[in-house]
Each structure stands twice: as structure tokens, then as C-alpha cells.
Amino acid sequence: AYLPRAVTTIPFLDINRVEVLKGPQGTLYGRNATAGVVNMIPNRPEQEFDAFVRTRLGNDELVELEGMVNVPLTDTLALRANIVDFSKDALFDNTGTAENPGIGDDLRERNYTFGRLALQWDPTDDTRVLLAGDLEDRKENTSYSIGVSEYAVSTDPFNDDVGNDVPDRDEERDMYGVSLQVDHDLNDQMSLFGIVSYRDWDTFNKQDEDGTTAPRRYLDTNNIEDSDILYTEVRFNFVNNDFDVIVGANYSSEEVYQRTDIGVLADSYMQFVSLELLPFAQDAGLIPPDVELDQDSHIWDFFADADDATYLAFSELATSITGSPTAVVPPSFAGTYFTETMDNEGEFTNWGVFTDVTYQLLDTVRLIGGIRYSYDEKEYSWQTFENNIGDWPVLPARVAYDPSQTGSDPSEYFNKYKDDDDWSKTTGRVVDEWDFSDVFQWGFIDSAKTYASFATGYKSGGFDGQSFTALVSGPFDPEDMTSYEWGQKGDFFDSRVRIETALYYQELDGRQGSEEVKDSPDDQTAQPRVVTSDEETTGFEIRAQWQVLDTLRVMALT
């Protein structure tokens, strides 16, 4: 079954084999096979009883328990169940500093349980039905931030004592998936394959972003996600002495909801606005001209005794300077927590049709050609909400999700903004293989072939949900891959030695990557954005394998 990016961190256990196919594979598999496919194939239920229990122990109280049982239920029905439970204590002590102790658990504690159940039914010799489901329950510490600045516990990145001050700092994920796969042989030459799968996951991921316990540096994020995807694929296969033909189609429908919260304290918010407002205050004569302002300068240090009326006047002045509501709150709001929120919803539909044909032109020459048509349609929305610092009458300045970037009327700032687009692409591949084993009559050569291939791949464009600038600029472009490869494969010395070499050149236009980006050099915050780039890759690969003994194999790879 197709696994979207967000769930590729699930544990993979009881694996029969892993197939790695390099280069675009859209004419053999479904969507997003732009640069290759990693096909993880678990063991199927079998008609023999089998079971195991094993454990792995390690430092930091690491305990991993794994079990499997395979039970034949009837002559045509078998069940296989797997479960793994993993736990490990924290790696870092969340001590904080003497002035500001750490808040929350120690860092990088891990706990998850994962199970898989598969039912294999073979009603006839020609038909095989596999029903499988998996379930994951994960609750552990999130990715951690370790500060190494003057505001942190230490400037030593290898120090065991760190400081985080985010309450309820956790990663929780509940996920399940089910799939039904049918293989049916029509006759000795023709077969059918079909799969339908559904996966749903819910996540909560709240983490410290500043790596300190200093209130004036406080910043947290929380990613809450609820997503589900339905994926189906069918393939028809015809094989005879001359041809191997695959014809297939796939369809997927995905719904995504994501809420991203940015949490700050009034202390850190005021540090944020101080960087912009204090120079104006100094120019206005409110701060002596001989005072040198820096990144630690804070409005509360200069106006600690000012009353609420003064700070309300500061808020009105700041609003006129920035052009949008900018709260300037007094020190009495120290420790007040508030959030800035972005909600994103998406509905994604994809379908494609593909065929791949292999023709045995001569005993030593094989030609392969394939073509695929893909279509993607995506609808996406952005929405932020009004927020307040306690009961202060002026709204705070936006740290990240600024609706004024939409260019809308202020009365529409908190509406839901929507966009949609669609993309399509025809891709394919051409391969020529030549078996030259008989050219060289050398006894140590068992088989040898060379090949040359040209292939193209495609991954649809999309929308970036972490900024309103993405709404204004529109969707990012698709990824387009063009790949050229020439290589050789050979078995030698009674197939005890295998050598594979490949020389390749790839052009990837519109590569989609995530980077921390600032809107301008003066921007005090960086946000994850989808950044596209054009890349070229030239490489050489050699892989050697030597079966020294029946029980000893040596491998080398560059």
C-alpha cells in the first residue's frame, strides 16, 4: 500500500525483503515514484505454525519486546500477528537554570506500541487474498531543542543538562491502517492484482523551540493533525516467451486537517516588539541617546513603573508605526501565555494510468518501454484567528501568521481563504538490455549484461500552509525528473561473485524541500516553507558481493 510522507516513521517489523528501485518508477508503481521506490514486503501468513518472542535491552532503560505468531486456521486460511513495544528513558536532564528551572519531563523519552495483523486466504490455487491491518500508539517526548547560547543552561552542545520550559511537551500519535490485496492468476500467462487501503492518523506534537528556560526567549509550537488517505491500485499482467506486459491504474483521495499553534509568553512577545519599537522610543527622546540598544533591550526595563494608561498609549503609538494592531503590555502581564494559530485543510485527489512492456527482441537483447499519465487536483485553505494577551484591549502584533499579507480588507482577516489547482503529466521510460555472456568465452563468467535507460518522473505541485504569502504567491510547481543511466551487471566464479556498476545523470526540476525561511533580512522569525530548486546529479556507483562461504557473504558499495 502507498504510504504518504507523514507516516513513513512507523516501525517496520517482520519484513521478508526490501526492494529498492532507483530512478522514476511510475510505469510500474503508483503515484509519487519520482526518483525511485522502496518496497517493504512483510512476511505473509503461512500454512505452518511459527512463533517467536525476543527482547532487546540497552542503556537508559531501553526495553524492546517483540513477538510474532503464525497460525494456520484451515487448509486455506492462515493468520499472522506481530507486536512490538518500545520504551526508553530520557537522554537529557531538564534541569534549567537556578533562576529558571526546567518545566516538564526530561528530554527524549520514547514510548510506542505497534501491532500488525494479517489474514491470508487462498480459496483456490489461482487466487490469493490478503487482509492486513496495523495500529500504532505513540506517546513520547517531542524533538527537543538544546540551547547553546548565553541564555541556555550551557554553551556546550554535549552537556547532559539542558533547559526546556514548555508544559505538556509531548508527541502523541494514534494511527491505524487497513488493506485488502487480491492476486488472481487467470491462466499461465495472465494475472490480476488489486489493492485497496485506508489509513488514518491523529497527531499532537508540542515542543520547545528556543531551547532555554528564559521567559524572554520563550517560544513553543504545537502541530495537531488529523489526516486520512484512501488508495487503490489495479494491475493486469501478461507474460509469454516474448512479452511481459503490465497495464494498471491507481486512484487516491486524501483529506488533511492541520492546526499549527505558536505559543509565546508576554515576556518573549515584548522582547519581540522591543527590537522594532525601542529605536523609535529613543528617537522620540524617551530613552537617553547614550544608551546602546541590542537584542537584549526590553521595554519593561526602561518603563518598569509606567501605568496601564502609559502602556495603552504605547500600544496606540506602536500600531501607528507598524500599520497593524500592536499591543504593548505592562510588566504586570509577565508570564501570560497566548497563542497564534493557523488552520489548514486540504482535499487531494490523484489518479493515473500506466503500462510497461518488455519485449525479448533477441536471445541476448531485451527492450523495455513504459508510459504513464498522472492527474492531481488539490483544494487547500488557510485561516487564522483573533488572539489576545489576557484582557489587554489591543491585539498583539503577529509573530508569524499575519493576515495582512493577503491584501484583504481588515474585516476579512479572520475569514477562511481557499485556493485550488490541478496538474497533469505524461512520463515514461525506455530501456535497452544486452546480455553479452557469450561474447567472452571465459570460464569464470557465468552471466554478464549491460543496459542503458532513459526515464522521466513527476510529483504534483501543491500548497504551503505555513504562511499567507503562499496564498498570495499561489501553489508551488510540480517536480519533474529526467534520468539517464548506463550500467553493467555480472556474476562470476560459479555465481560466488557479483559486480554491478552504474553511471547516471539526473535532472530534477522543481525539487520540493522544506527550509526555515525569513520574509526579509529584518524578519526576526524563520518559518518552515516549501522551497523549490532545480538540481543536477552526476554519479557513479559500484556494488560488489562475494559469497565466501555458504554462511559468509561480504559486500562493498560506493
C-alpha positions in Angstrom: 0.0 0.0 0.0 1.1 3.6 -0.7 2.5 5.3 2.4 2.4 9.2 2.5 5.4 11.0 3.8 3.8 11.7 7.2 3.6 8.0 8.3 7.0 6.7 7.0 8.3 6.7 10.6 6.1 3.7 11.6 8.1 0.7 12.8 8.7 -1.9 10.0 8.9 -5.4 11.5 8.7 -9.0 10.3 10.0 -7.9 6.9 10.5 -10.6 4.3 12.6 -8.4 2.0 13.2 -4.8 0.9 13.3 -3.9 -2.8 15.0 -0.7 -3.8 14.3 0.5 -7.3 16.3 3.5 -8.5 15.0 6.1 -10.9 11.4 7.0 -11.9 9.1 4.0 -11.5 5.7 5.5 -12.4 5.1 2.9 -15.1 5.4 0.0 -12.6 4.0 1.5 -9.4 1.6 4.3 -8.4 1.9 7.9 -7.5 5.0 9.9 -6.5 7.6 7.4 -7.7 9.6 10.3 -8.9 13.1 9.2 -8.1 12.6 5.6 -7.0 10.7 3.2 -4.9 11.4 1.5 -1.6 9.1 -1.5 -1.5 9.0 -3.1 2.0 7.3 -6.5 1.9 6.4 -8.2 5.2 6.1 -11.9 5.7 2.8 -13.4 4.7 0.8 -15.8 6.9 1.8 -19.4 6.1 0.4 -22.9 6.5 2.8 -23.8 9.2 2.7 -22.8 12.9 5.5 -20.5 13.8 6.2 -18.0 16.7 8.9 -16.1 18.4 9.4 -13.7 21.3 12.5 -11.6 21.6 13.7 -8.7 23.6 16.4 -6.0 23.3 17.8 -4.3 26.3 20.1 -1.3 26.4 21.3 1.7 28.4 18.9 4.4 29.5 16.5 1.7 30.5 15.8 0.7 26.9 13.4 -2.2 26.6 12.1 -3.5 23.4 9.7 -6.5 23.3 8.7 -8.1 20.0 6.5 -11.1 19.3 5.1 -12.9 16.4 2.7 -15.8 16.0 1.7 -17.5 12.7 -1.3 -19.9 13.0 -2.9 -21.9 10.2 -6.7 -21.8 10.8 -7.8 -24.1 8.0 -6.2 -25.6 4.9 -6.8 -22.3 3.0 -6.7 -19.7 5.8 -3.8 -18.5 8.0 -3.2 -15.7 10.4 0.0 -13.9 11.3 0.2 -11.3 14.2 3.1 -9.1 15.2 3.5 -6.7 18.1 6.4 -4.5 19.3 6.6 -2.4 22.4 9.4 0.0 22.9 10.4 2.2 25.8 13.5 4.2 26.7 14.2 6.7 29.4 15.2 10.3 28.7 18.7 11.2 27.4 18.9 14.7 28.9 18.1 16.1 32.3 15.8 19.1 32.1 17.4 21.0 34.9 17.1 24.5 33.6 19.0 27.2 35.5 18.9 28.2 39.1 16.8 31.3 38.2 14.5 29.5 35.8 14.3 25.7 36.5 13.2 23.4 33.7 9.5 22.7 33.2 8.2 19.3 32.1 9.7 15.9 31.6 13.4 15.2 30.9 14.2 15.2 27.2 13.9 12.4 24.6 12.0 9.8 26.5 10.4 7.3 24.0 7.4 5.1 24.2 5.4 3.4 21.5 3.4 0.2 20.7 2.9 -1.1 17.2 0.9 -4.1 16.1 0.1 -5.8 12.8 -2.4 -8.5 12.0 -2.6 -10.3 8.6 -5.1 -12.9 7.3 -4.2 -14.9 4.2 -7.0 -16.8 2.4 -6.3 -18.9 -0.7 -9.7 -20.1 -1.8 -8.2 -21.7 -4.9 -4.8 -22.4 -6.3 -5.1 -19.4 -8.5 -6.5 -16.8 -6.0 -4.7 -15.3 -3.0 -6.4 -12.8 -0.7 -4.6 -10.8 2.0 -6.4 -8.7 4.6 -4.0 -6.7 6.8 -4.3 -4.1 9.5 -1.9 -2.2 11.7 -2.2 0.0 14.7 0.3 2.4 16.4 0.0 4.2 19.8 2.9 6.6 20.4 3.4 8.9 23.4 6.9 10.3 23.9 8.9 13.4 24.1 9.0 15.5 21.0 12.0 16.5 19.1 14.0 18.6 21.5 15.7 22.0 21.3 19.1 22.3 23.1 20.2 25.9 23.5 23.9 26.6 23.4 23.7 30.4 23.9 24.2 32.6 26.9 20.5 32.3 27.7 20.7 28.5 27.9 22.0 26.1 30.6 25.3 25.7 28.9 27.2 26.7 25.7 28.4 23.1 25.5 26.2 21.2 22.9 27.2 17.9 24.6 26.1 18.9 28.1 23.7 16.4 29.7 21.8 19.2 31.5 19.5 21.2 29.3 16.6 23.6 29.8 13.1 23.5 28.3 10.2 25.3 29.8 7.1 24.1 27.8 4.4 22.4 29.8 2.6 19.4 28.2 5.6 18.9 25.9 4.7 15.7 24.2 4.4 13.8 20.9 1.2 11.7 20.7 0.2 9.8 17.6 -2.7 7.4 17.1 -2.7 5.7 13.7 -4.3 2.7 12.0 -4.3 1.3 8.5 -6.1 -1.5 6.8 -5.6 -3.0 3.3 -7.1 -5.7 1.1 -5.0 -7.2 -1.6 -6.1 -9.8 -4.2 -3.8 -11.7 -6.6 -5.5 -13.9 -9.2 -4.0 -16.0 -12.0 -6.3 -16.1 -15.0 -4.1 -18.7 -16.6 -0.4 -19.4 -17.1 0.1 -16.2 -18.9 -2.3 -13.6 -17.4 -2.8 -12.4 -13.9 -4.6 -9.7 -12.0 -3.5 -7.7 -8.9 -5.6 -5.3 -6.9 -5.3 -3.4 -3.6 -7.4 -1.0 -1.6 -6.0 0.6 1.5 -7.1 3.2 4.1 -5.0 4.9 6.7 -5.9 7.4 9.4 -3.7 9.2 11.9 -4.1 11.9 14.5 -1.1 13.7 16.0 -0.3 16.1 18.8 3.2 17.5 18.8 4.1 20.3 21.2 7.7 21.2 21.6 10.1 23.8 22.9 11.6 25.9 20.1 14.0 28.2 22.0 16.0 25.6 24.0 16.1 27.8 27.1 14.1 28.4 30.2 14.4 32.2 29.9 10.9 33.7 29.8 12.0 36.4 27.5 13.1 33.8 25.0 10.0 31.5 25.3 8.7 30.0 22.1 6.8 26.8 21.5 4.9 25.2 18.6 2.2 22.6 18.5 1.3 20.6 15.4 -2.2 19.0 15.6 -3.1 16.9 12.6 -5.9 14.7 11.5 -5.5 13.0 8.2 -6.8 10.1 6.2 -6.0 8.6 2.8 -7.7 6.1 0.6 -5.5 4.4 -2.0 -6.4 1.9 -4.7 -4.4 0.3 -7.5 -5.1 -2.4 -10.1 -2.7 -4.1 -12.4 -3.0 -6.6 -15.3 0.0 -8.7 -16.2 0.6 -10.8 -19.4 3.7 -12.9 -19.9 4.8 -15.2 -22.7 8.2 -16.1 -24.2 8.5 -12.7 -26.0 6.4 -10.2 -24.0 5.9 -9.1 -20.4 3.1 -6.6 -20.3 1.8 -4.6 -17.3 -1.3 -2.4 -17.5 -2.5 -0.6 -14.4 -4.3 2.3 -12.8 -4.4 3.9 -9.4 -6.7 6.4 -7.5 -6.2 8.1 -4.2 -8.2 10.5 -2.1 -6.7 12.3 0.9 -8.2 14.7 3.4 -5.9 16.7 5.7 -6.6 18.9 8.7 -3.6 20.7 10.4 -3.6 23.2 13.2 -0.3 24.9 14.0 -0.1 26.9 17.2 2.8 29.2 18.0 2.9 29.9 21.8 4.7 32.8 23.5 4.7 34.5 26.8 4.0 38.2 27.2 7.7 38.4 28.3 9.0 37.0 25.0 6.4 38.8 22.9 7.6 42.1 24.4 11.2 41.2 23.6 10.0 40.6 20.0 8.3 44.0 19.7 11.1 45.8 21.6 13.5 45.2 18.8 11.4 47.2 16.5 9.9 49.8 18.8 12.8 50.8 21.1 14.7 52.7 18.3 11.6 54.8 17.8 11.3 55.5 21.5 15.0 56.6 21.6 14.5 58.9 18.6 11.5 60.4 20.4 13.7 61.1 23.5 12.0 58.6 25.8 15.3 56.7 26.1 18.7 58.6 26.6 20.7 58.8 23.3 23.8 57.3 25.0 22.0 54.0 25.8 23.2 51.3 23.4 20.2 49.2 22.3 20.8 45.5 21.5 18.9 42.2 21.2 18.5 42.1 25.0 17.0 45.5 25.3 13.5 45.2 26.7 10.7 47.8 27.1 10.0 46.7 30.6 13.5 47.5 31.7 13.0 51.1 30.6 9.4 51.7 31.7 9.1 49.3 34.6 7.0 51.7 36.7 4.7 53.1 34.0 1.0 52.6 34.5 -1.5 50.9 32.2 -2.6 54.2 30.6 1.0 54.8 29.5 1.3 51.3 28.0 -2.1 51.8 26.3 -0.7 55.0 24.7 2.4 53.0 23.7 0.1 50.4 22.1 -1.6 53.1 20.0 1.7 54.6 19.0 3.1 51.2 18.1 0.0 50.5 16.0 0.5 53.7 14.0 4.2 52.8 13.5 3.6 49.2 12.3 0.3 49.8 10.5 -1.4 46.9 12.3 -2.6 46.3 15.8 0.5 46.0 18.1 -0.1 45.5 21.8 2.5 46.9 24.2 1.6 45.4 27.6 2.9 46.4 31.1 5.1 44.2 33.3 2.0 43.0 35.2 1.4 40.7 32.3 4.6 38.8 32.8 4.0 35.0 32.5 0.8 35.5 30.5 0.7 32.8 27.8 -1.1 33.2 24.4 -1.0 31.6 21.0 -1.2 32.4 17.4 -2.9 29.8 15.3 -3.1 28.7 11.6 -5.6 26.2 10.4 -5.1 24.4 7.1 -7.4 22.0 5.4 -6.8 20.1 2.2 -8.6 17.7 -0.1 -6.3 16.0 -2.6 -7.3 13.7 -5.4 -4.9 11.7 -7.7 -5.4 9.2 -10.4 -3.2 7.7 -13.1 -3.0 5.0 -15.7 0.2 3.3 -16.8 1.6 0.5 -18.9 5.0 -1.1 -19.2 6.1 -3.6 -21.9 9.2 -5.8 -22.1 10.0 -7.4 -25.4 12.6 -10.1 -25.9 13.9 -8.9 -29.3 16.7 -11.5 -29.5 18.0 -14.1 -27.1 20.5 -11.6 -25.9 18.6 -8.3 -26.4 15.6 -7.1 -24.4 13.7 -3.8 -24.9 11.6 -2.2 -22.3 9.2 0.8 -22.7 6.6 2.3 -20.4 4.3 5.3 -20.3 2.2 6.9 -17.5 -0.4 9.6 -17.3 -1.0 11.3 -13.9 -3.6 13.8 -12.8 -3.7 15.6 -9.5 -6.3 18.0 -8.1 -5.9 19.8 -4.8 -8.0 22.2 -2.7 -6.5 24.0 0.2 -7.4 26.6 2.8 -5.8 28.9 5.3 -7.4 30.5 8.4 -6.0 32.3 11.4 -7.9 33.6 14.4 -8.1 36.7 16.6 -5.9 36.4 19.7 -5.4 38.4 22.8 -2.9 38.9 25.6 -5.1 38.4 28.6 -7.6 41.2 28.8 -5.4 43.8 27.1 -7.7 45.8 24.7 -5.2 45.9 21.8 -4.4 42.9 19.8 -0.8 41.7 19.7 1.4 42.1 16.7 1.6 38.9 14.6 4.7 36.7 15.2 4.2 34.5 12.1 0.7 34.3 10.7 -0.1 37.8 9.5 -3.4 38.0 7.6 -2.5 41.5 6.3 -0.2 39.6 3.9 -3.3 38.6 2.0 -4.0 42.2 1.0 -7.6 41.8 2.2 -9.7 44.3 4.0 -9.1 44.0 7.8 -12.7 43.0 8.2 -11.9 39.8 6.3 -8.6 38.9 8.1 -10.1 36.0 10.0 -12.1 34.5 7.2 -11.1 31.2 5.6 -9.1 31.7 2.4 -9.2 29.0 -0.2 -7.3 28.1 -3.4 -7.3 25.1 -5.7 -5.3 23.9 -8.7 -4.7 20.8 -10.8 -1.7 19.3 -12.6 -1.2 16.5 -15.1 1.8 15.0 -16.7 2.8 12.2 -19.1 6.0 10.4 -18.2 7.7 7.2 -19.2 10.9 5.1 -19.7 12.9 3.3 -22.3 15.5 0.6 -21.5 17.8 -1.5 -23.7 19.4 -4.5 -22.2 22.1 -6.7 -23.8 23.3 -10.0 -22.4 26.9 -10.4 -23.6 27.8 -13.5 -21.6 28.6 -15.5 -24.7 30.8 -12.8 -26.2 33.7 -13.5 -23.9 34.3 -17.3 -23.7 35.9 -17.1 -20.3 35.1 -19.8 -17.9 34.8 -17.6 -14.8 32.0 -15.5 -16.4 28.6 -17.0 -15.5 26.4 -14.1 -16.8 27.0 -10.5 -17.9 24.7 -7.8 -19.2 24.8 -4.1 -19.9 21.9 -1.7 -20.1 21.1 1.9 -21.0 17.9 3.7 -19.7 16.1 6.9 -20.1 13.2 7.8 -17.7 11.1 10.7 -16.6 9.1 11.1 -13.4 6.6 13.5 -11.9 5.3 14.6 -8.5 2.5 17.1 -8.4 2.6 20.7 -7.1 0.9 21.8 -4.0 0.3 24.5 -1.4 2.4 25.7 1.5 0.3 26.0 4.7 2.7 27.9 7.0 2.3 31.4 5.6 -0.3 33.7 4.0 2.4 34.6 1.5 1.9 31.1 0.0 -1.8 32.1 -0.6 -0.7 35.3 -2.4 2.1 33.6 -4.5 0.0 30.6 -5.4 0.9 26.9 -5.5 4.4 25.7 -5.9 5.3 23.8 -9.1 5.5 20.1 -9.7 8.7 18.1 -9.5 9.9 16.8 -12.9 12.7 14.2 -13.0 14.7 13.2 -16.1 17.2 10.3 -15.6 19.9 8.8 -17.8 21.7 5.6 -16.7 24.2 3.2 -18.1 25.4 0.2 -16.2 26.7 -3.4 -16.2 25.9 -6.5 -14.1 27.7 -9.7 -13.9 28.0 -13.0 -11.9 31.4 -14.7 -11.8 33.2 -17.8 -10.4 30.1 -20.1 -10.1 27.9 -17.1 -9.0 30.0 -16.5 -5.9 31.0 -13.0 -7.0 28.5 -10.4 -8.3 29.6 -7.0 -9.5 27.2 -4.2 -10.5 28.3 -0.8 -11.9 26.2 2.3 -12.9 26.9 5.7 -14.3 24.0 8.1 -14.1 22.9 11.7 -14.7 19.7 13.2 -13.3 17.9 16.5 -13.7 15.4 17.4 -11.1 13.3 20.5 -11.8 11.3 22.0 -9.1 12.6 19.8 -6.3 10.3 20.3 -3.3 12.2 20.8 0.0 11.4 22.3 3.4 13.6 25.1 4.8 13.5 27.7 7.5 12.8 30.9 5.7 12.7 34.6 6.7 10.5 37.0 4.7 13.2 39.7 4.8 16.7 40.2 6.4 14.9 42.2 9.2 12.5 39.5 9.9 13.0 38.2 13.5 11.4 34.8 12.9 12.0 32.0 10.5 9.3 29.6 9.4 9.3 26.2 7.6 8.4 26.8 3.9 8.4 24.7 0.8 11.3 25.8 -1.3 11.7 24.6 -4.9 15.0 24.3 -6.7 16.5 22.8 -9.9 19.2 20.3 -9.3 21.5 18.1 -11.4 23.2 15.0 -10.2 26.0 13.0 -11.8 27.3 9.9 -10.1 29.0 6.6 -10.4 28.1 3.5 -8.3 29.8 0.2 -7.9 28.5 -2.7 -5.8 30.4 -5.9 -5.2 29.2 -9.1 -3.4 31.4 -12.2 -2.6 29.9 -15.4 -1.2 33.0 -16.5 0.6 31.3 -19.5 2.3 27.7 -20.8 2.3 27.3 -18.9 5.6 29.5 -15.9 4.9 28.9 -13.1 2.5 31.0 -9.9 2.0 29.6 -6.8 0.4 31.0 -3.5 -0.6 29.2 -0.4 -2.0 30.4 3.0 -3.1 
